């Protein structure tokens, strides 16, 4: 499936659990930490997530979620648990293409 076809598909809604699983998978891969070692209640910066890695994560999340994700959201919701819950709420609350706080 080409990128142009993917972009024309309406965005899907994700639950907090689905977003949490995606975040765990991507963060563990990016930071070289085993996924079972990631505590969803522990701040992301405690794993050594720096600003460059945060930008990469936000970019990947935008592709996965289908809406623009402000980097500031990573600081307002610094744990995987809080972030996944807030992003799931965004799906429920809005059809907006841009997510900002």
N, C-alpha and C positions, 0 to 999 in steps of 0.2 A: 504494500500500500504506500503510495507516495505521500510526501508531506502535504501537498496541496489538497489531496483528498482528506487527509486527517484534519486539516484546518477547517474543512467545510462541515465536518460532523459536529452537531450541537454538543456543547460541553456536557459532560456527565457529572452527576452529583456523587459526592463521596461521603461516607460516614467518617466519624472521628477515628474509628478503629482502622479503616482502610488507609486513611491519611497517616495515622501513626505507624502502621506497618511499612508504608512507603518511606516515610522519614527515617525509620530505623534502618532499613535496607540501604538507603542512599548515604546516610551519615556514616554507617559502619564501613561502607566501601570507600568513601572519600577520606575518612580519617584512619583507616586501617585498624579499626577496632571490631572485634567479633560482635555480631548483632546481639548475642545473648549476654554480652557484657554491658550493653547500653541500658541505663536506668532512665526510663521516660520521665522521671521526676527530678532528675539531676540537670542543672543548667548546661546548655550546649557548650558554653565556653570552658566548662570544666574538662571537656574532652580535647581542648586545644583548638577549637574552631576559631580560625582567624577571619579577618574581614574579607580577604580574597576567597576563602572557602565559603563564607556566608553568601557572597555574590554568586558563586557557582551553584550553591544549594538553592538560592532564590530563583535563579534562571531555570534550573531543572524542575523546580516546583511549579513555576509558571507553565511550563510545557505539560506537566502532569495534570495540573488543576484546571488549566484553561482560562486563567485570568492573571492579570498583572499583580505581582506581589511586591510590596514595598519592603526594602531591607529593614526598615524600622520595626516591622512586625516581629522580627527575630529577637529584638531587644525588649519589646513589650511583652512578648510571650516566650521567655527564654528556655522553657523546657519542651520536650517533644509532646508531653501530655497536654500542656496548656496550648501550644501552637496547633496541634491537631484538632483540639476541641474548638478553638476559635475559627479555624479555617472551615471546619464542618458547619459551624453556625453561619458563616458567610454564604455557603451554598443554600442554606435554608432561608436566609433573610433577604437575599438580593440576587437579581439577575445581572448585576453590574459586571462590566468587563475589567474594572480596575478595583483592586482591594487596597485601601489605605486606611490608616488610623488617623 
